[in-house]
Amino acid sequence: MENLAALARIELTEGEKKDLLSDMDSILGYVKQIENMKVENTESEYKVYNVWREDTVEVREFSKELITGQFSEAQDRFLKVKKIL
């Protein structure tokens, strides 16, 4: 438990160490219980499939003038935008 506390860079009292150890034992017991479960057939009566759409290329015209024309202010080839902070 001391190694775990050192890695997490936390200080634990003796009572906290005992509580944490108890919690970890419970968690590991639950994990072991899950590991021992037998999974029955999970196949559904509904067929599950992915729906894919074909990629389509849309040709768009972009030019420097088109883009810079959308900005209200420009100075020395730079575009002015609102301050974001």
Buried (B, 14 or more C-beta within 10 A) or exposed (E): EEEEBEEEEEEBEEEEBEEBEEEEEEEEEEEEEEEEEEEEEEEEEEEEEEEEEEEEEEEEEEEEEEEEEEEEEEEEEEEEEEEEE
